[in-house]
Amino acid sequence: MPDPQTLALAAVIFLFAGAVKGVVGMGLPTVSIGLLTAVIGLHEALQLIIVPSLMTNLWQGAVGGRFRALVRRLWPMLVPAFLFTWAGGWALTAVDARILSGTLGIVLAVYSLISLLTPQIPPPGRWERLLSPLVGAVTGIATGAVGSFTVPGALYLQALGLGRDELVQALGIAFTVATVALAISLGGHGLFRADLGLTSALSLAPAALGMIGGQMIRKRLPAETFRKFFFSGLLLLGGYLALMTFA
């Protein structure tokens, strides 16, 4: 049976992470894995994000009317990302979890800084066919090792010049693939616990409620204002995880 304290903690974190996703269209796995890692550890956090992340990203990836076109364009990145997640999952059994937690903190901090500074990342142009498999492979390793698809995966998608709604749907599709691959990797490496799997399933409800609430907030709060607060908080969280490990 799930531990009541872990269940309550997960409910609060996924309610907040779902609200973030509802406002900015992304961030549920990023926020939840960062907060959960800070309080219960990386291995447990990776297991808890599976069901809420999978279901909310399926929801996001299915809406928008561009599913087939996006899959046709993105499959050279998505397939290597899926396959290389297994290689990244090997690190969970071979590397100290504290080191991986600190690495996750660095990844979150770098992603937040890039997003806050909003540099114009050049589109790949004619190099897209070559770069997509490479970005997918690196992203898969990062997903398997620390559960983060954001660097370089999300940054690469943002550089493709997609429209706002297309980008939101593309992120949903990519995060769905990453979550399925992560679940398979965790199970294959013997890192999935039944009690945490049940807690993950039960966490879907607060994540969905948070997402609906976030969508309501988006209508009243300027998205740019929220985005700055979001990435500033994520930067602090990433810095905290890195300092706790390497300082």
LUMLOLO-385876 format. One record per residue: residue in one letter; chain; y, z, x of N, C-alpha, C in turn. Coordinates in steps of 0.05 Angstrom, whole numbers, plus 5000, padded with zeros to 4 digits. Layout:
// residues N
(node "A" "A" (Y Z X) (Y Z X) (Y Z X)) ...
This chain:
// residues 247
(node "M" "A" (4976 5000 5017) (5000 5000 5000) (5025 5000 5017)) (node "P" "A" (5047 4987 5008) (5071 4987 5024) (5083 5015 5028)) (node "D" "A" (5095 5019 5051) (5109 5044 5056) (5134 5045 5039)) (node "P" "A" (5139 5066 5023) (5162 5067 5005) (5189 5064 5020)) (node "Q" "A" (5191 5077 5044) (5215 5075 5059) (5221 5047 5068)) (node "T" "A" (5200 5034 5078) (5203 5006 5087) (5210 4988 5064)) (node "L" "A" (5198 4993 5041) (5203 4977 5017) (5232 4980 5008)) (node "A" "A" (5242 5004 5008) (5270 5009 5000) (5289 4996 5020)) (node "L" "A" (5284 4999 5045) (5300 4987 5066) (5301 4957 5063)) (node "A" "A" (5278 4945 5059) (5276 4916 5056) (5291 4907 5032)) (node "A" "A" (5290 4922 5010) (5304 4914 4985) (5334 4912 4990)) (node "V" "A" (5345 4933 5003) (5374 4933 5009) (5382 4910 5027)) (node "I" "A" (5366 4906 5048) (5373 4885 5067) (5371 4857 5055)) (node "F" "A" (5350 4852 5039) (5347 4826 5027) (5367 4821 5004)) (node "L" "A" (5376 4842 4991) (5397 4839 4971) (5423 4830 4985)) (node "F" "A" (5429 4842 5007) (5453 4834 5022) (5450 4806 5034)) (node "A" "A" (5426 4801 5047) (5422 4774 5059) (5422 4752 5038)) (node "G" "A" (5411 4758 5015) (5411 4738 4993) (5439 4732 4984)) (node "A" "A" (5457 4753 4983) (5484 4749 4976) (5499 4731 4996)) (node "V" "A" (5493 4735 5022) (5505 4718 5042) (5496 4689 5038)) (node "K" "A" (5471 4685 5033) (5461 4658 5028) (5474 4645 5004)) (node "G" "A" (5478 4661 4983) (5491 4651 4959) (5519 4642 4964)) (node "V" "A" (5533 4655 4982) (5561 4648 4987) (5563 4624 5006)) (node "V" "A" (5549 4624 5028) (5552 4604 5049) (5530 4583 5050)) (node "G" "A" (5509 4587 5034) (5487 4567 5033) (5466 4571 5055)) (node "M" "A" (5469 4591 5071) (5449 4597 5092) (5453 4626 5101)) (node "G" "A" (5435 4635 5118) (5438 4662 5130) (5418 4683 5121)) (node "L" "A" (5401 4677 5101) (5383 4698 5092) (5363 4705 5114)) (node "P" "A" (5348 4686 5127) (5330 4694 5148) (5345 4705 5172)) (node "T" "A" (5369 4693 5179) (5384 4702 5202) (5393 4730 5200)) (node "V" "A" (5405 4737 5177) (5416 4764 5172) (5393 4784 5169)) (node "S" "A" (5373 4777 5153) (5351 4796 5148) (5335 4802 5173)) (node "I" "A" (5329 4782 5189) (5313 4787 5213) (5329 4803 5233)) (node "G" "A" (5355 4798 5235) (5372 4813 5254) (5373 4843 5246)) (node "L" "A" (5378 4848 5220) (5380 4876 5211) (5353 4890 5212)) (node "L" "A" (5332 4876 5203) (5306 4889 5203) (5296 4894 5232)) (node "T" "A" (5302 4876 5250) (5294 4881 5278) (5308 4905 5289)) (node "A" "A" (5334 4909 5281) (5349 4932 5292) (5337 4958 5283)) (node "V" "A" (5324 4959 5260) (5315 4985 5249) (5285 4989 5249)) (node "I" "A" (5269 4967 5248) (5239 4971 5247) (5224 4955 5268)) (node "G" "A" (5237 4936 5282) (5224 4921 5303) (5220 4892 5295)) (node "L" "A" (5217 4875 5316) (5216 4846 5312) (5190 4837 5298)) (node "H" "A" (5167 4848 5307) (5142 4839 5295) (5141 4844 5265)) (node "E" "A" (5150 4868 5256) (5151 4874 5228) (5171 4857 5213)) (node "A" "A" (5195 4853 5226) (5216 4836 5213) (5206 4808 5208)) (node "L" "A" (5192 4796 5227) (5182 4769 5223) (5163 4767 5199)) (node "Q" "A" (5147 4787 5195) (5128 4787 5172) (5143 4791 5145)) (node "L" "A" (5164 4807 5145) (5178 4813 5121) (5195 4790 5110)) (node "I" "A" (5204 4772 5128) (5221 4751 5119) (5206 4728 5106)) (node "I" "A" (5180 4727 5108) (5165 4703 5101) (5169 4695 5072)) (node "V" "A" (5163 4713 5053) (5164 4705 5024) (5193 4701 5014)) (node "P" "A" (5211 4719 5019) (5239 4714 5010) (5251 4689 5022)) (node "S" "A" (5246 4685 5048) (5257 4661 5062) (5245 4636 5051)) (node "L" "A" (5218 4636 5048) (5205 4612 5038) (5214 4604 5010)) (node "M" "A" (5214 4623 4992) (5221 4616 4964) (5250 4609 4960)) (node "T" "A" (5268 4623 4973) (5297 4616 4970) (5303 4589 4983)) (node "N" "A" (5289 4583 5005) (5294 4557 5018) (5281 4534 5004)) (node "L" "A" (5258 4539 4991) (5247 4519 4973) (5266 4512 4951)) (node "W" "A" (5278 4533 4940) (5298 4530 4918) (5322 4513 4929)) (node "Q" "A" (5332 4520 4952) (5355 4506 4964) (5348 4477 4971)) (node "G" "A" (5324 4473 4983) (5316 4447 4992) (5310 4427 4970)) (node "A" "A" (5303 4438 4946) (5295 4420 4924) (5319 4411 4908)) (node "V" "A" (5342 4424 4911) (5366 4418 4895) (5385 4401 4912)) (node "G" "A" (5394 4379 4900) (5414 4363 4914) (5410 4333 4911)) (node "G" "A" (5386 4325 4903) (5381 4297 4898) (5377 4279 4922)) (node "R" "A" (5376 4291 4946) (5373 4275 4970) (5348 4282 4986)) (node "F" "A" (5328 4293 4972) (5305 4304 4986) (5290 4282 5002)) (node "R" "A" (5283 4260 4989) (5268 4239 5003) (5284 4227 5026)) (node "A" "A" (5309 4221 5021) (5325 4209 5043) (5328 4228 5067)) (node "L" "A" (5331 4254 5061) (5334 4273 5083) (5308 4276 5099)) (node "V" "A" (5285 4277 5084) (5260 4279 5098) (5254 4255 5115)) (node "R" "A" (5261 4231 5105) (5257 4207 5121) (5274 4208 5147)) (node "R" "A" (5298 4219 5145) (5315 4220 5169) (5307 4243 5188)) (node "L" "A" (5298 4265 5177) (5295 4289 5193) (5266 4294 5203)) (node "W" "A" (5247 4278 5193) (5219 4284 5201) (5215 4283 5231)) (node "P" "A" (5229 4266 5247) (5224 4268 5276) (5231 4294 5289)) (node "M" "A" (5249 4310 5275) (5255 4337 5285) (5237 4358 5272)) (node "L" "A" (5230 4354 5246) (5215 4374 5232) (5186 4376 5241)) (node "V" "A" (5174 4354 5248) (5145 4354 5256) (5142 4370 5283)) (node "P" "A" (5158 4363 5304) (5155 4379 5329) (5163 4408 5324)) (node "A" "A" (5182 4414 5307) (5189 4442 5302) (5166 4457 5290)) (node "F" "A" (5152 4444 5272) (5128 4456 5259) (5106 4461 5280)) (node "L" "A" (5100 4441 5296) (5079 4443 5316) (5085 4463 5338)) (node "F" "A" (5109 4464 5348) (5116 4481 5371) (5120 4510 5363)) (node "T" "A" (5122 4515 5337) (5124 4543 5329) (5100 4559 5338)) (node "W" "A" (5077 4547 5338) (5053 4561 5347) (5055 4569 5377)) (node "A" "A" (5067 4551 5393) (5071 4558 5421) (5090 4581 5424)) (node "G" "A" (5111 4581 5408) (5130 4604 5408) (5117 4630 5399)) (node "G" "A" (5099 4628 5380) (5085 4651 5370) (5068 4665 5391)) (node "W" "A" (5059 4649 5411) (5043 4661 5433) (5060 4682 5447)) (node "A" "A" (5086 4678 5449) (5103 4698 5463) (5102 4725 5449)) (node "L" "A" (5098 4726 5423) (5097 4751 5409) (5073 4769 5418)) (node "T" "A" (5052 4756 5428) (5029 4771 5438) (5030 4776 5468)) (node "A" "A" (5047 4761 5482) (5047 4762 5511) (5072 4775 5523)) (node "V" "A" (5093 4777 5508) (5118 4787 5519) (5126 4813 5504)) (node "D" "A" (5137 4832 5519) (5146 4857 5507) (5165 4852 5483)) (node "A" "A" (5159 4865 5460) (5175 4860 5436) (5204 4867 5440)) (node "R" "A" (5210 4887 5457) (5238 4894 5462) (5253 4872 5476)) (node "I" "A" (5239 4858 5494) (5252 4835 5508) (5258 4813 5488)) (node "L" "A" (5239 4808 5470) (5243 4788 5450) (5266 4795 5431)) (node "S" "A" (5268 4821 5424) (5289 4831 5407) (5316 4826 5420)) (node "G" "A" (5318 4832 5446) (5343 4827 5460) (5350 4797 5461)) (node "T" "A" (5329 4781 5464) (5333 4752 5465) (5343 4742 5438)) (node "L" "A" (5332 4754 5416) (5342 4747 5389) (5372 4755 5387)) (node "G" "A" (5379 4778 5398) (5407 4786 5397) (5425 4765 5411)) (node "I" "A" (5416 4755 5434) (5432 4735 5449) (5435 4710 5432)) (node "V" "A" (5412 4701 5420) (5413 4677 5404) (5433 4680 5381)) (node "L" "A" (5432 4703 5367) (5450 4708 5344) (5479 4708 5354)) (node "A" "A" (5484 4721 5377) (5511 4722 5387) (5522 4695 5395)) (node "V" "A" (5506 4679 5408) (5514 4652 5416) (5520 4635 5391)) (node "Y" "A" (5502 4636 5372) (5505 4621 5347) (5531 4629 5333)) (node "S" "A" (5536 4655 5332) (5560 4665 5318) (5586 4656 5333)) (node "L" "A" (5586 4658 5359) (5609 4649 5375) (5615 4620 5370)) (node "I" "A" (5594 4603 5371) (5598 4575 5367) (5609 4569 5339)) (node "S" "A" (5598 4584 5320) (5607 4579 5292) (5636 4589 5288)) (node "L" "A" (5643 4611 5301) (5671 4622 5298) (5691 4604 5312)) (node "L" "A" (5684 4594 5335) (5702 4576 5350) (5703 4548 5338)) (node "T" "A" (5683 4542 5322) (5680 4516 5308) (5688 4492 5326)) (node "P" "A" (5675 4490 5349) (5680 4466 5365) (5668 4441 5351)) (node "Q" "A" (5679 4418 5356) (5669 4394 5344) (5645 4385 5361)) (node "I" "A" (5621 4391 5351) (5597 4383 5365) (5593 4353 5361)) (node "P" "A" (5592 4337 5383) (5591 4308 5379) (5565 4300 5366)) (node "P" "A" (5566 4281 5347) (5542 4271 5334) (5525 4256 5354)) (node "P" "A" (5498 4257 5350) (5480 4244 5370) (5482 4214 5370)) (node "G" "A" (5492 4202 5348) (5494 4173 5347) (5468 4159 5353)) (node "R" "A" (5469 4140 5371) (5445 4124 5377) (5423 4140 5392)) (node "W" "A" (5431 4164 5401) (5411 4182 5415) (5396 4199 5395)) (node "E" "A" (5401 4196 5369) (5388 4214 5350) (5358 4211 5351)) (node "R" "A" (5348 4187 5352) (5319 4183 5352) (5305 4197 5376)) (node "L" "A" (5319 4198 5399) (5308 4211 5422) (5312 4241 5421)) (node "L" "A" (5336 4250 5412) (5342 4278 5413) (5327 4294 5391)) (node "S" "A" (5322 4282 5368) (5311 4297 5346) (5284 4311 5353)) (node "P" "A" (5265 4296 5366) (5240 4310 5374) (5244 4332 5394)) (node "L" "A" (5263 4328 5413) (5268 4349 5433) (5280 4374 5420)) (node "V" "A" (5300 4370 5403) (5312 4392 5388) (5291 4406 5371)) (node "G" "A" (5274 4391 5358) (5253 4402 5342) (5234 4420 5358)) (node "A" "A" (5226 4410 5381) (5207 4426 5398) (5219 4452 5407)) (node "V" "A" (5244 4451 5417) (5258 4476 5426) (5262 4495 5402)) (node "T" "A" (5269 4484 5379) (5273 4500 5356) (5247 4513 5347)) (node "G" "A" (5225 4499 5348) (5199 4510 5341) (5192 4533 5359)) (node "I" "A" (5196 4530 5385) (5190 4552 5403) (5207 4577 5396)) (node "A" "A" (5233 4573 5391) (5250 4595 5384) (5242 4608 5357)) (node "T" "A" (5233 4591 5338) (5224 4602 5312) (5200 4619 5316)) (node "G" "A" (5180 4609 5331) (5156 4624 5335) (5160 4650 5351)) (node "A" "A" (5178 4650 5370) (5182 4673 5387) (5200 4694 5375)) (node "V" "A" (5222 4686 5362) (5241 4706 5352) (5249 4701 5323)) (node "G" "A" (5236 4682 5310) (5242 4677 5282) (5268 4664 5276)) (node "S" "A" (5281 4652 5295) (5308 4640 5291) (5307 4610 5293)) (node "F" "A" (5314 4597 5271) (5316 4568 5270) (5344 4558 5277)) (node "T" "A" (5363 4577 5279) (5391 4569 5280) (5399 4555 5306)) (node "V" "A" (5388 4563 5329) (5395 4551 5354) (5369 4539 5366)) (node "P" "A" (5369 4513 5371) (5391 4494 5365) (5389 4479 5338)) (node "G" "A" (5369 4486 5322) (5363 4471 5298) (5387 4468 5278)) (node "A" "A" (5398 4490 5269) (5420 4489 5250) (5445 4476 5262)) (node "L" "A" (5450 4481 5287) (5473 4469 5300) (5470 4439 5302)) (node "Y" "A" (5446 4430 5307) (5440 4401 5309) (5444 4388 5281)) (node "L" "A" (5434 4401 5260) (5438 4390 5233) (5467 4388 5226)) (node "Q" "A" (5483 4407 5235) (5512 4407 5229) (5526 4384 5244)) (node "A" "A" (5514 4374 5265) (5526 4353 5281) (5519 4325 5271)) (node "L" "A" (5502 4323 5251) (5492 4297 5242) (5511 4283 5223)) (node "G" "A" (5533 4297 5216) (5553 4284 5199) (5545 4282 5170)) (node "L" "A" (5528 4300 5161) (5519 4301 5133) (5542 4311 5116)) (node "G" "A" (5542 4303 5090) (5561 4314 5071) (5554 4344 5066)) (node "R" "A" (5573 4358 5054) (5569 4387 5050) (5544 4393 5034)) (node "D" "A" (5540 4379 5012) (5516 4384 4996) (5491 4375 5010)) (node "E" "A" (5493 4352 5024) (5470 4343 5040) (5462 4363 5061)) (node "L" "A" (5482 4374 5074) (5476 4394 5096) (5462 4418 5084)) (node "V" "A" (5472 4428 5062) (5459 4452 5049) (5430 4446 5042)) (node "Q" "A" (5425 4422 5031) (5397 4415 5024) (5381 4411 5049)) (node "A" "A" (5392 4398 5070) (5377 4394 5095) (5370 4421 5108)) (node "L" "A" (5388 4440 5107) (5382 4466 5118) (5359 4479 5102)) (node "G" "A" (5359 4476 5076) (5338 4487 5060) (5311 4475 5066)) (node "I" "A" (5310 4449 5070) (5285 4435 5077) (5276 4445 5105)) (node "A" "A" (5294 4445 5124) (5286 4453 5152) (5277 4482 5153)) (node "F" "A" (5291 4500 5139) (5283 4528 5139) (5257 4532 5125)) (node "T" "A" (5251 4516 5105) (5225 4518 5091) (5202 4511 5111)) (node "V" "A" (5205 4488 5125) (5185 4480 5145) (5182 4502 5166)) (node "A" "A" (5204 4513 5175) (5203 4533 5196) (5188 4559 5186)) (node "T" "A" (5194 4566 5161) (5181 4590 5150) (5151 4587 5147)) (node "V" "A" (5143 4564 5137) (5114 4558 5134) (5100 4559 5161)) (node "A" "A" (5113 4546 5181) (5102 4546 5208) (5100 4574 5219)) (node "L" "A" (5121 4590 5214) (5121 4618 5224) (5098 4634 5212)) (node "A" "A" (5094 4630 5186) (5073 4645 5172) (5045 4638 5183)) (node "I" "A" (5041 4612 5188) (5015 4603 5199) (5012 4614 5228)) (node "S" "A" (5034 4614 5243) (5032 4624 5270) (5026 4654 5271)) (node "L" "A" (5039 4669 5254) (5034 4698 5253) (5005 4704 5246)) (node "G" "A" (4996 4690 5225) (4968 4694 5217) (4948 4686 5239)) (node "G" "A" (4954 4663 5252) (4936 4653 5272) (4935 4671 5297)) (node "H" "A" (4957 4685 5302) (4958 4703 5325) (4951 4732 5318)) (node "G" "A" (4941 4736 5294) (4932 4762 5285) (4954 4783 5282)) (node "L" "A" (4978 4774 5274) (5001 4792 5272) (5009 4797 5243)) (node "F" "A" (4993 4789 5224) (5001 4793 5196) (4987 4817 5184)) (node "R" "A" (5002 4836 5174) (4991 4860 5161) (4994 4858 5131)) (node "A" "A" (4972 4866 5117) (4972 4863 5088) (4994 4879 5074)) (node "D" "A" (5000 4903 5084) (5021 4919 5071) (5048 4907 5074)) (node "L" "A" (5053 4895 5097) (5079 4882 5101) (5081 4856 5086)) (node "G" "A" (5058 4842 5082) (5057 4818 5066) (5064 4824 5037)) (node "L" "A" (5054 4847 5027) (5061 4855 4999) (5090 4863 4997)) (node "T" "A" (5100 4877 5017) (5128 4885 5018) (5146 4860 5018)) (node "S" "A" (5138 4840 5033) (5152 4814 5034) (5153 4802 5007)) (node "A" "A" (5131 4801 4993) (5130 4789 4966) (5148 4805 4947)) (node "L" "A" (5148 4831 4948) (5164 4847 4930) (5194 4844 4937)) (node "S" "A" (5200 4836 4961) (5228 4833 4970) (5241 4808 4959)) (node "L" "A" (5224 4790 4947) (5235 4766 4936) (5255 4771 4913)) (node "A" "A" (5250 4791 4897) (5267 4797 4874) (5295 4805 4883)) (node "P" "A" (5299 4825 4901) (5326 4831 4910) (5339 4807 4925)) (node "A" "A" (5324 4791 4939) (5335 4768 4953) (5346 4748 4933)) (node "A" "A" (5331 4743 4911) (5340 4724 4890) (5364 4735 4876)) (node "L" "A" (5364 4761 4869) (5387 4774 4856) (5412 4772 4874)) (node "G" "A" (5409 4777 4900) (5431 4775 4918) (5442 4747 4920)) (node "M" "A" (5424 4727 4919) (5432 4699 4921) (5448 4691 4896)) (node "I" "A" (5439 4700 4873) (5454 4694 4848) (5481 4708 4849)) (node "G" "A" (5482 4733 4858) (5508 4747 4860) (5526 4734 4880)) (node "G" "A" (5515 4724 4902) (5531 4710 4922) (5543 4685 4912)) (node "Q" "A" (5528 4670 4895) (5539 4646 4883) (5562 4652 4865)) (node "M" "A" (5561 4675 4851) (5583 4683 4834) (5608 4691 4851)) (node "I" "A" (5602 4705 4873) (5624 4713 4891) (5638 4688 4903)) (node "R" "A" (5622 4667 4909) (5633 4642 4921) (5655 4630 4904)) (node "K" "A" (5653 4634 4877) (5673 4623 4859) (5699 4638 4860)) (node "R" "A" (5699 4662 4871) (5723 4679 4871) (5735 4684 4899)) (node "L" "A" (5718 4680 4920) (5726 4686 4947) (5727 4661 4963)) (node "P" "A" (5749 4656 4978) (5750 4632 4995) (5727 4632 5015)) (node "A" "A" (5712 4610 5015) (5688 4608 5032) (5694 4612 5061)) (node "E" "A" (5718 4603 5070) (5725 4605 5098) (5730 4634 5106)) (node "T" "A" (5742 4650 5088) (5746 4678 5093) (5719 4693 5097)) (node "F" "A" (5701 4687 5078) (5674 4700 5079) (5659 4691 5104)) (node "R" "A" (5661 4665 5111) (5647 4655 5134) (5656 4669 5160)) (node "K" "A" (5682 4675 5163) (5692 4688 5186) (5681 4717 5188)) (node "F" "A" (5681 4731 5165) (5671 4758 5165) (5641 4758 5171)) (node "F" "A" (5627 4738 5160) (5598 4736 5164) (5591 4733 5193)) (node "F" "A" (5603 4713 5206) (5596 4708 5234) (5607 4729 5253)) (node "S" "A" (5629 4743 5245) (5638 4765 5262) (5618 4788 5261)) (node "G" "A" (5608 4794 5237) (5587 4815 5234) (5562 4807 5248)) (node "L" "A" (5554 4781 5247) (5530 4772 5260) (5533 4774 5290)) (node "L" "A" (5557 4769 5300) (5562 4771 5329) (5559 4800 5338)) (node "L" "A" (5569 4819 5323) (5566 4847 5329) (5537 4855 5329)) (node "L" "A" (5522 4846 5309) (5494 4853 5307) (5478 4841 5331)) (node "G" "A" (5484 4816 5338) (5470 4804 5360) (5477 4818 5386)) (node "G" "A" (5502 4826 5390) (5510 4840 5413) (5497 4868 5415)) (node "Y" "A" (5494 4881 5392) (5480 4907 5391) (5451 4904 5400)) (node "L" "A" (5437 4884 5389) (5409 4881 5397) (5406 4875 5426)) (node "A" "A" (5424 4858 5437) (5422 4851 5465) (5428 4875 5483)) (node "L" "A" (5449 4890 5476) (5457 4913 5492) (5435 4935 5492)) (node "M" "A" (5423 4939 5469) (5401 4959 5467) (5378 4953 5485)) (node "T" "A" (5374 4927 5490) (5352 4918 5507) (5359 4916 5536)) (node "F" "A" (5381 4904 5542) (5387 4896 5570) (5408 4914 5584)) (node "A" "A" (5423 4930 5569) (5444 4946 5582) (5432 4968 5597)) 
